[in-house]
Amino acid sequence: MIAMNTSAFPPLQIGILSTARIADEFCEGNRGNPRIRIAAVGSRSTATARSFASKHGIARAHGSYEALLADPQIDAVYIPLPNHLHAPWAMAAAKAGKHVLCEKPLAMSLPDTQAMFDAAQSAQVMLLEGYPYWYQVHLRRVLDWVQGGSIGAVRSMQAHFSFPMINRADDIRARSETGGGATADLGCYLVSFAQLVMGKQPRAVHAVPVWSCADVATRVDMNMAITMEYEDGAAVQLLCGMNQSYRRAARICGEAGVIETSFPNHTANHSSVQKHKDDIHPTLWRGAMLTEAAQATPGDTANGFYLEAQKFADIVQTRDTQAIEQAKQVSLAVATVLDAVRQSASSGRRVELKAID
């Protein structure tokens, strides 16, 4: 396939739907990005929108989300809203003819995730779930090792993602009504990474939660341990938590070697990376007794939001339906597993994926 010269395209005009904290990080990460221009922001109040626009040098500020979607100069929107609002506003954006880059997880259920893709297809716009780590060179190296047979057939994988929630009362991730919880905030990363490494769906899932409180109506999972079983006997164990120290790491064990990585979102210009530089480069050990080691050569460092936005612009402007279809299949697979995790956590039982409603 002949590579297209994406530099020939003008910057993609993006509007931000919300002034959430992560929207600040997205703007900061994309300073100087030649492939996009953050041209407008929408908030629930004009004052908030104007303040955010002034802070980040954004030309237009809209006092409602509807006004942003009606902006004729906007090609696409970035959605950093709370989890429970992703689906309705992504579908509204698609209906308005805007391409959509939406924060993870796309939705709170598989049916809602499918509905979002159906809306995008109907409107002939692109929908992409926002996982910055997908575009880091570190992930490409790990997947090259796995898919190239460097460790033989994968037999097991363990992955951990956690952070300490400091002010639970004020943190949206601790609220059930907004789709909070460790699985939604962190577990989706782990499940998506497992999907990329394993290349297939598990046959069954067993999840063990630690709830924030006893009230079923208001509780969220502060910690979730997830075991996934595969038809070929492989097993994946995932642990996510909002009640423990920062940890982001994975170990992939094959018949002929082991890979360790932290699969980072950002390899530059981000505070958590600056504190953990020693653990971001993937390492491969070969042989049944791990006698031969090789560390990935450090690549160019980058902010993950910068890489993510560039890829999104490339997909939109080159109409790369193959890339969006590949990402769609991963997103649907992740949503399927997350539904099984929620069902297993609530019931206390192992859930076969074919039994998911």
N, C-alpha and C positions, 0 to 999 in steps of 0.2 A: 504494500500500500504506500502511495506517495504521501509524505507528510505535508500537511497544509501549513502555509506561512501565516500563523495567527497574528504576527506583528502587523499584518496588513489590515486587520480589523481595528476600528476605533474602540476605545474603552467601553466595556459593557456598563450601561447606566443602571446602578443598583439603588433601590430604596430600602431602608431598614424599617421593619414593622415592629416597633417597640424601642424603648430606651433602657432595656434591662442591662444589668452589669456586664453580661457577656457581649452585648452590643458594643460597649466601650472597648473591650478587648479585640473584637473583630475590626473596629475602626483603627485602633492602634496598630494591630498586626498588618493592616493593609496600607499603611502610609507608604506612598511612593510606588504602589503597585501599578504598572503601566497597563494592565489588562482590564482593570475595572475603575469606575469612578463612583464613589458613594455620593449620589446627587441629591438625595432627599431622605428625610426621616419622618415617621409618623408616630404620634403618641396619643394618649387619651386626653391630653390637654395641650393647647397651643404653647403655653409657657414652658412646659417640660420639653416639648419638641424644639422650641427655639433655643433653650439652654443647651441641649445636647448638640444641636446644629452648630452653635457658636463654639462650643468646646472642640469640635472636630472639623471645623471649617466646611460644613455641609451647606450647600446653597439654599435649599428649600426645606421648610419645616411645616408639617401639616398637623393640625390639631385633632385628627382622628385617623384611625386605620383606613376607613373608607376613603378619605380624601387622598391618602397616599396611593391607594390602589387605582384611583381615578386620574392620577397624574399621568398625562400622555407622554411625558419625557422619560418615564421609567420603563426600562426593558424587563427588569427582574427584581424580585424582593428577597431579602434575607430575613428569615423569621426566627428570632431568639425569644419568643414568647414562652410562658410556662407550658409545660408538657400538654396539659389538657386543652390548650388552645391551638396546638399545631394543626390538627386536622381541619377544623372549621375555617381557619384563616388561610391555610394553604389552598383549600378548595375555592375559597373566595378569590384568592389571587389568581388562580388558574382561570376561573370564570372571567376575570378582568383581563385576561390575555397576558399575564405576567409569568415569566419563568420563576421557579421557586428553589431557593437553597434554604433548607429547613434544618434547624438544630435537631440533634438526636434526643430521645427516640422520636421517630416520625409521628407516632400516635400511641395511644394507650391500649390498642388492641389490633389484632390482625385484620378484622373487617374494616376498621377505620383506615388502616394503612393501605389496604387494597382500594378503598374508596378514593383516597388521595391520588393514587396512580391512575385510577379510572378517570378522575376529573382532569388530570394533566393530559392524558391521552385524548380525551374528548375535546379539550381546548387546544390541542397540538402545541403544548408547552413542555418544557423539561422540568422534572422534579428530582432533586438530589438531596439525600440525607447527609447532614454535615458531620463527618468524622475526620478531623484534621490529620490524624495519624495515617490515614489511608494514603496520603500523598508524600509521606516522608521516605527518603531513600532507605532508611532502616527497615521499613516493612518490605520494600522491594527485595532487599537482600535476603531477609528471612524466607520470603515466599520462593525466591529463586533456589535457595538451599533445599527447601521442602520439595518443591515441584521438580527439581533437578535430581532428586534421589540421593542427596548428600547424606541423609540419615536413614535411608531406606524407608519402608512403610512406617507411618506414624502409628504408634501403639497407645500413647497416652499424652496428655497435655494438662498442665496445671497453670493457672493464671490468677493473679491477685491484683485488685485495684481498690485502694482505700484512702481515706483522708479523715482528719478529725473535724467534726462539725463543732464550731465554737459557740455560736449563739443560736441554739436550736429554736427558740421561741420566735426569732425573727427571720429564720431561713426558710425560703419557699420550698426547699427540698425536704422539709420535715412536715409538710402539709399534704394530707391525703386528697383534699379537694382539688389540688392543682397537679395531681399526678406525681407526687414526690416519692421518696424512698430510694434506698441504695441501688436496687435493681434498675429502676428507671434512669437514675443519674450515672451510675458506674457500671452496672451489670450489662447494659447494652453494649458498652465497649468490649467487654470480655466475650460476650456471645458473638459479636460481629468478628472479633479476632479469631475465635474458634472456627467460625464458619469459613473464613478465608483460608485458614491452615488445613482444616479437615476436608474442605471442598464438598461437604455433603451434610445432610440433616441427620441429627441423632434419631434413634428409634424411640427413646424414652428419656424422661427427665425426672429427677427427684430433687426437690428444693427444701432446704431447712432454714427458716427465717428466725431472726431475733427482732421482735416487734417493739415499737417505741412505747406502746401502752397496751392495756387489755381491751380497750374499746375497739371493736371491729370497724365501726364507722369512721373513726378518726386516726387509726394507727397507720404507720408506715413501717416498712422494713428498714431497720438500722443496719442490719447485717444479713447477708444471704449467702448460704453455701449451696452450690448447684453441682449436681453430678449428671453427666450426660452419657448415655450408652449408645453404641453404634452397632450396626448389624454385623460388622466384621470382628467384633470383640474389643475394639478400641474404646477408651474411656477418657472423658474430659472432666476435670474438676475445676470449678471457678469459685472464687470468694471475693465478694465486694462488701464494703462496709463504710459507714459514715461515723463510726464510733471508735476509731483506732488511728494509729499513726499513718502518715503517708507511705504508701507502697504501691508501686506499679511495676510488675515483673511477670514474666512467663517462662516456662520451661517446656520444650517440646521434645518428647522422647521417641526415637524411632528404633528400628531393629539394628541400625548400624551407626547410631550416633545421637547426639543431643544438641539442641539449640537453646540458648538463653538470650532473652531480650527484654527491654522495658517498653517496647512499642510506644514511644513517646508521641504526644501531639505536637510538641514544639522542641526544636533542637537549638533554638536561639531566641533571644528577646522575650524570655518568659521566666518569671521568678522561680518556679519550681524546678525548671531545668538548670538554672544557674546553681542551685543547691545540690543537684544530683547528676553532675556531668559525667561522673565515672561509670554510671550504669546505663548509658543510653546506646552504646554500640553493641550490636548483636555478636554473640560468640558461638562458634561451632566446635564441638568435640566429635571426632570420628573414631570409629572402632568400638567393638563390644565393651572394651575396658577403658574407653575414652583416653587413649594414649596420644592422640594427635589433636592439637587445638589450633584454631584459626579465628582471629577476630576480624570483623568487617572493617575495611578501611573507612575511616571517617569521611563522610561526604560533606557537601556544602551544608552549612547549618541554615535553618530557615524557621520562620514562624509558620505554624501549621495553617493558620487562617489565611495567610498569604498564598500558600500553595493550593489550598482548597478553593479559594476564590479564582485563582488563575485557571484551575481545571474546570471549574464551573463555567467560566467565560468561554473557554475553548469548546466545551461541550455544546453550549448554547449557540455560539456563533458559527461553528462548523456543522451544526445539526448532527452531532455524533450520537445517533440512536443506538449504536452497538454499545458504547460505553454506558449510556444511561440504562440500557436493558440489563447489562451486567450488574450495575449498582442496584437496580430495582430488585433483581433476584436475591441479592444478598440482604437487602432491607426486608423483603417479604419473609425470607428464611429466619432472620433475626426476630421479626414480629411473631412468627409462629412459635419459636422457642420461648420467647418472653411470655406469651399466653400460657404455655405449659408450665413455666416457672410459677406464675401467679396462681394457676390452678392447683399445682402441687403444694405450694406454700400454704394455701388456704385449707386444703383438705388433709394435709399430712401424708399424702399417698404418692407413690410413683405414678407418673402420667405417661402413657404412650401417646406419641404425637398424632396418630391416626384417630385417637379418641377425643381430640380437642374439638369443642363445639365451635 
